[in-house]
Amino acid sequence: MFALSDYSDPMKLRVKEVRMARGLTVQDLSEITHISKSHISELENNKKTANGNKLSQLAEGLGCSILDLIDLPELSPDVRR
């Protein structure tokens, strides 16, 4: 079974992709989530990682699940078994 801890690269987030798909600016998301614009920008550019609380705030503000915000690596057929 695949676990996030098995993935050696830093966790990549899809915050910008989801935010833009919903027609929101960084300012909009900041106001909705009460997370600073600079912090959101750093998350979107993978300069910072988000803890569970921040991921939850972002997911709620974007109307999606936390899993929608995580860019999981493609699994090889061996891992899928």
Kinemage of the C-alpha trace (Angstrom):
@kinemage 1
@onewidth
@group {chain A} dominant
@subgroup {mainchain}
@vectorlist {calphas} color= white
{ca met a 1} P 0.000 0.000 0.000
{ca phe a 2} L 1.239 3.499 -0.813
{ca ala a 3} L 1.767 5.973 2.009
{ca leu a 4} L 2.729 9.638 1.787
{ca ser a 5} L 5.751 8.837 3.936
{ca asp a 6} L 6.998 6.548 1.140
{ca tyr a 7} L 7.228 9.495 -1.244
{ca ser a 8} L 10.685 11.052 -0.943
{ca asp a 9} L 10.004 14.438 -2.607
{ca pro a 10} L 8.352 17.256 -0.640
{ca met a 11} L 4.590 17.138 -0.898
{ca lys a 12} L 3.410 19.233 -3.821
{ca leu a 13} L 0.141 21.058 -3.458
{ca arg a 14} L -2.448 21.952 -6.088
{ca val a 15} L -3.757 25.043 -4.272
{ca lys a 16} L -3.172 27.419 -7.187
{ca glu a 17} L -4.762 25.056 -9.704
{ca val a 18} L -7.887 24.576 -7.587
{ca arg a 19} L -8.072 28.268 -6.635
{ca met a 20} L -7.883 29.411 -10.259
{ca ala a 21} L -10.436 26.798 -11.357
{ca arg a 22} L -12.844 28.398 -8.883
{ca gly a 23} L -12.121 31.891 -10.191
{ca leu a 24} L -10.571 33.107 -6.943
{ca thr a 25} L -7.617 35.418 -6.457
{ca val a 26} L -5.019 34.956 -3.737
{ca gln a 27} L -6.667 37.932 -2.016
{ca asp a 28} L -10.074 36.197 -2.172
{ca leu a 29} L -8.694 32.965 -0.719
{ca ser a 30} L -6.844 34.887 1.975
{ca glu a 31} L -10.051 36.620 3.057
{ca ile a 32} L -12.016 33.354 3.045
{ca thr a 33} L -9.435 31.298 4.949
{ca his a 34} L -7.770 33.978 7.099
{ca ile a 35} L -4.390 32.757 5.815
{ca ser a 36} L -2.062 35.555 4.707
{ca lys a 37} L -1.588 36.199 0.997
{ca ser a 38} L 2.156 35.679 1.347
{ca his a 39} L 1.653 32.295 3.025
{ca ile a 40} L -0.771 31.183 0.295
{ca ser a 41} L 1.688 32.330 -2.368
{ca glu a 42} L 4.525 30.398 -0.730
{ca leu a 43} L 2.330 27.288 -0.560
{ca glu a 44} L 1.340 27.661 -4.208
{ca asn a 45} L 4.993 27.966 -5.212
{ca asn a 46} L 6.023 25.019 -3.013
{ca lys a 47} L 8.276 27.220 -0.905
{ca lys a 48} L 6.414 26.151 2.242
{ca thr a 49} L 4.557 23.034 3.245
{ca ala a 50} L 1.161 23.091 4.896
{ca asn a 51} L 0.250 21.350 8.124
{ca gly a 52} L -3.076 19.558 8.524
{ca asn a 53} L -4.779 22.628 9.965
{ca lys a 54} L -3.763 24.839 7.017
{ca leu a 55} L -4.760 22.149 4.530
{ca ser a 56} L -8.138 21.891 6.225
{ca gln a 57} L -8.634 25.674 6.094
{ca leu a 58} L -7.669 25.786 2.416
{ca ala a 59} L -9.884 22.836 1.499
{ca glu a 60} L -12.859 24.345 3.312
{ca gly a 61} L -12.272 27.740 1.698
{ca leu a 62} L -11.991 26.185 -1.738
{ca gly a 63} L -14.940 23.833 -1.245
{ca cys a 64} L -12.941 20.673 -1.852
{ca ser a 65} L -11.336 17.837 0.067
{ca ile a 66} L -7.788 17.902 1.381
{ca leu a 67} L -6.930 15.121 -1.077
{ca asp a 68} L -7.946 17.431 -3.930
{ca leu a 69} L -5.150 19.774 -2.829
{ca ile a 70} L -2.372 17.181 -2.747
{ca asp a 71} L -0.534 16.346 -5.944
{ca leu a 72} L 0.111 12.655 -5.428
{ca pro a 73} L 2.679 10.919 -7.615
{ca glu a 74} L 1.511 8.498 -10.233
{ca leu a 75} L 1.637 4.995 -8.854
{ca ser a 76} L 3.444 2.300 -10.780
{ca pro a 77} L 1.526 -0.888 -11.512
{ca asp a 78} L 3.609 -2.692 -8.851
{ca val a 79} L 2.476 -0.264 -6.151
{ca arg a 80} L -1.199 -0.457 -7.158
{ca arg a 81} L -1.401 -4.179 -6.373
